[in-house]
Amino acid sequence: MGGLSFDWVGVLSGDPLKWLELGVLTTLYVTLAGSLLATLIAVLLLGLRISQERIVQWPAVAVIEIFRNTPLLVQILFWYFAGFGLLPAGWRAWINDDHSWAMLPGGVGLLTPEFLAATWGLGIFSGVFIAEEIRAGLMAVSPGQREAALSQGFGHWRCLAYILLPQALANSWQPVIGQYLNLMKLSSLATAIGLAEITYQVRQIESYNSHALEAFAVGTLLYLAIGTAMGQVLLRCGPRRGTMVRGGKRHGP
Amino acid sequence: MIEFRDVHKFYDKLHVIRGIDLSIARGEVVVICGPSGSGKSTLIRLVNQLEPLSRGDILVDGQSVASSRGRALRRLRSQIGFVFQQFNLYPHLTVEQNITLALRKVLGVVPEDATVRAVELLDRVGLADKRFAYPAQLSGGQQQRVAIARTLAMRPKILLFDEPTSALDPEMIGEVLAVMRELATSGITMVVVTHEMGFARELADRIVFIDQGVILENDKPVDFFLSPQHPRARQFLRQLLSPLHTAND
């Protein structure tokens, strides 16, 4: 045989298989933790951004612009090498200690500088985008909705909570799903700070037994599988757009 | 019930309401009409502060609108029903939820009572069978009737209508006017901005004609239709009654 031959056993058995399993778990954990953090940050930033007080709007704008317009790789490297160093010495020592309670199933450490920096970096980067997607969805809600709510005696925040945000979320759900999927895929950048996720493990296999083609093929398929599953789940738990179409037509659920 | 005292409204330099004095008694049905851009919609939007006043004041049941803020303003608004030209139903909620939302979240009515009230009102506007439908599944006339039911659910002291039939196809105007007729005879205070002169003639206690932000006529319907004093009112009526034959007059 000529150039192209495959040896899947070299990737899907022994140590390489164990590494891949650990990689998948790490990717899943950092995606989950990052998504939760991104959601929290998005809610906070959105709240500040659409507040009626100028004085809280501009810090939110500053944060959004900084994290939206700089590369995520640089941000992750910054948090890992510079940000971590800025923490009080006591905290750093505590994080670097062994914590058996912070060990997730499968042997992934939650309280490690790599996991924390990756989660934080992914969370803030994606949170900023999600906040802006939802704000765009909010601006697409007709001004009459707010007027109707005000005329019934709703205040600013209740009007947002019950009338404007549900519609904004439905408007922006597709792009928001895209942001969560991006977060999962961008977690591969955390390989640069040594987080042992899928990409890191694939490269380790490659340097261990030179099965580059097989290793990267498996890695790619793993991302594909996780992404497809995640997209389906998010699509199902999102608001149903079908009932909200303006102009009389109603599309399927 | 509603008293306008030297009311002015500016949009930047544009002076759209120029010193309006008008008082509306409890139970009165007042129709406000006038050419497009005359300020009639702005005038009723000032009553519940959808637009802030630039000068003057409006008293609603003795309460100054200009100085109402925060909780007092929200309370005032919850007592003034407003029906919009574009219905503005909440598209993410069912018909029933559209009616009960503010009842529960603004007035604090318990869910069971709110539902009872919604069912009663849907029956009153002839849409009992649409309780679980979404607004997008209804015709324009049905949506406007739901919007009226939503407004009535709050048991308002005053109802304001901002061209409630102008966005409707002609064959749906009747069903909305029928609901409004029933309201007009029920004794509630109503201020209606409309071009429906049939409604005005039959049901209004008074017709206020506005042009360029000032009141030009303030009469009983008989007087307004039979002997309008102001030339602009006469021209307006001519255009409404025979739109094809006024261009060269």
Interface residues (C-beta under 8 A of the other chain):
Chain A: S142 G144 Q145 E147 A148 A149 L150 S151 Q152 G153 F154 G155 R158 Y162 I163 P166 Q167 A170 P239 T243 M244 V245 R246 G247 G248 K249 R250
Chain B: N48 L50 G70 R74 R75 R77 S78 I80 G81 F82 F84 Q86 N88 L89 Y90 P91 H92 L101 A102 K105 V106 L107 Y134 A136 Q137 S139 R150 M154
